[in-house]
Amino acid sequence: ILDWGMTQRVPSDLQLSLLEFIANLNAEQYDRVPDDLVNLRFVPADKIGELRASGLTVAISKMLRLAAKGGGPAGAMRRMVEENKEKYAAQLSQFDDLDSPEATKERQRLFREDWQREQAADALARGGGAPAGGGGAAASSTTADLTAKIEQLQSENADVFAIPDYFVYMSRAFSTLEGIGLSSDSNYAILKECFPYLAKRLLSDDSPRARGALRTLLYGGGDELSLSRLSEVAS
């Protein structure tokens, strides 16, 4: 990846770890995310138990799911608001205007409660206790926004989570490219632009790890082929 004349060499093992991580997220196999974060060097292998107990998997997975759809932080926020309006429709039925200050306050309260409950449930399911918090400031690109949130996760969970050097190079390159894309298309999604490479790599790499990532992408955690994912990979 070129970034203002700098280059970053990505070793083969790390390339495969990135493919596995993307495939697991796409297939919503969130129980595999802790192992992916170890392979991607965000978490030391001896800290994986603490990661599973922290509830961070929920926070990281939701951030990436929203970011992957494009539109920058503003687009991610719009999608989250619309999702929550639909999710909490019954509780918000008392309001004539779902965008009123009162309805917005109630929707945000319901979201916070669910978020905390999901993180706690995730932590308990993995054998841990209370989950860690999370948040982040607005930014001009999804990549920059994600980087800020990941940096906050690191500061709040420094004993478990650390940002590897290669990620700094990649995030700078991607945030620059995404900023250019968003300047001409407000719905630009850099992760979608990367999908043709991902598909080509998975279809052409015969290594067992790449084969496994392809199966995860196409079948998820079960034995039923996803025709929509097959169509995306094939096209």
N, C-alpha and C positions, 0 to 999 in steps of 0.2 A: 504494500500500500504506500503510495507516494503522498507526502504531506510537506509542502514547501521545501522540496529538495531532500527531505529525510526519507529513509527507507527502513522498513521493518521486515526482517526475515521471520516467517512463521514456520516452525518445524513441522514435519509431517505428523507427529504425534499430537501436536496442538491443533492442527487442521482437523484431524479426525475427532478430537474432543469437541471442537466447535460444531462440526456436523452432527454429532450425537446430541449435543445440547439443543440445537435448533430443531432437530427431529422430535425430541422429547417434548419441547414446548409446543410445537405445532400439533402434536398428537395428544397434548394435555396430560402427559405422563409426569405429573409433578412430583411423584414419589421418587423419581430418578434424579431430580434436580440437585439434591445434595451431593450425589456422586459426581455429577457433571461439574459442579463448582469446585470440587477437589481436583478433578482432572484439568480444569481451566486455571488452577493455581490461585483461585480466590480464597480458598480455605485449605489449611494444612490437613493432611490425612488424619493426624491424631486429634483433630478438632471436629471431625464429622459428627460425632455423637452430640456435641454441644450445638452444632448447626441444626441437626434434626430436632433438638429440643427447643430451639429458639423461636420457631414460628416464622423465620425469615423466608422460608420457601414460598409461603403464600404471598408475602409482600413483593418479592422479586418476580414471581410468575405473573402476578396481576399487572405489575408495571410493564413488563415486556409484552404481555398480550395486548394491552391498550396501545403501546407504542408501535407495535408491528403493523397496525392498520393505517399509519400515515397521518398527515395533516399537522405534524408538529405537536407541541404540548396543547395548543388550543384545540386541535382536532381530537386529541385523546380526551381532553376535558369534556368536549361536547358529547362524545360517545358515552362517556361515563354517566353524564347527566341524563341522557336519553335512556340508557340501560336502567338507571335507578328509578326514573319516572315509571317505566314499565314494571319493574320489579316490585315497587311499593305502591302500585296503583290502588289497591284496596285500602291501604292506610291513608292515602292522600285523597280519597274520594270525597272527603268533606270540603275540599277546596275547589272553588270554581276556576281559579287560575293557578295552574301548577308552577308558574314562574313568579308568583307573588312572594314577597319576603317571608311571609308566614309559612307557605308551602315549602319554600326553599330551605328554611331553617329546620322544618320537620324532616324533610328528605335527607338532609345532611346528618341529622341526629340518628336516623335509622341506619344510614350508611356506616357511621362511626361504630354503632353498636354491632352491626353485622361484621364489620372488619375486625374488631377486637375479638368477637366470638369465633370467627374463622381462624384467626391466628392462634387463639388459645386452643381450639380443637385440634389444629394441626400440630401444635407443640405437644399436647397430651397424647395424640395418636402416635407420636414418635418417641414417647417416653420421657417428655420433659415437663417443664413447669410453665411459668408465665412467659408470654412472648415479648419480643422487643418492639419498640415503636418505629415509626418511619415517617418521612415527609419529604418536601423539597420545594425549592423556589422555581418560579416560572423561568423559561429560557426560550430562545428564538428557534431552537430545533429540538426534535425529539431526542437526538443523540446527546446534545448538551444537557437536556433536562434529565435524561437517564443517568448521565455521568454525575450530575449534581446529587441525584438521589442515592446513587451507589456510594458516592463519597460520604454522604450522611450516614448510610448504613454502616460504613467502615468506622466513622467516628463514634457511633452509638454502640458498635459491637466489635471494638478493636481487638478483643481477645479471641475472636472467632474469624472475622472477615477482614481481608486485606486486598487492595487493588494491585494486581501485578503490573510490571512496567509495560508489557506489550499492550495492555488495554489502554493506557494513556495515549500511546501513538495512534492506535486504531480509532479511539474516540475523537481525537483531534481531526483525523482525516475524514471520518464519516460526518462529523458535525459541519465541516466546511462544505463537503459535497451536498449534504442535505440542505444546508442553508441556501445554496445556489438553486437547488430544485424547488424549494418552498417559495423562493422569490418569484418563480414563474407559474407555480401550481400549488395552491394552498392545500391541496389534498395529497401532495407528493409523499410517497412512502419508500424510503430508501431500502428498507428490508424487503419489500416486494421486488424492488429492482435487482436485489441480490439473488432472488429465488432461481432465475434461470441457471446461474452458476451452480447453486446448490443442487438443482435437479441433474444437471450434466455431470457433476462430480459423483453423485450417488449412483447414477446409471452406468458410469464408466469405471468406477473404482471397484476392483474385485476383492479388496481386503475384507476380512471377516467383520471388522468394525464398521466399515462403510455399508456392507450388506445388512448388518444389524440395524444401522440407522435408517436405511431405506425401508426395511420391514416395519420399523416403528412408525415411520412417516405414513406408510400405506395402510397398516393394520391397527395402529394404536397399540393398546394393551391386550387386544383380543385376537380372534382368528378370522374376523370378517373384513374383507377388503373394502376400503373406502373409495368408491368410484369418483367422488369429487376430488380427492387428493391424487388419485391416479391420473385424472384428467389434467390437473395442475402440473404434475411432474412431466407428463407426456408432452404437454404443449409448451 
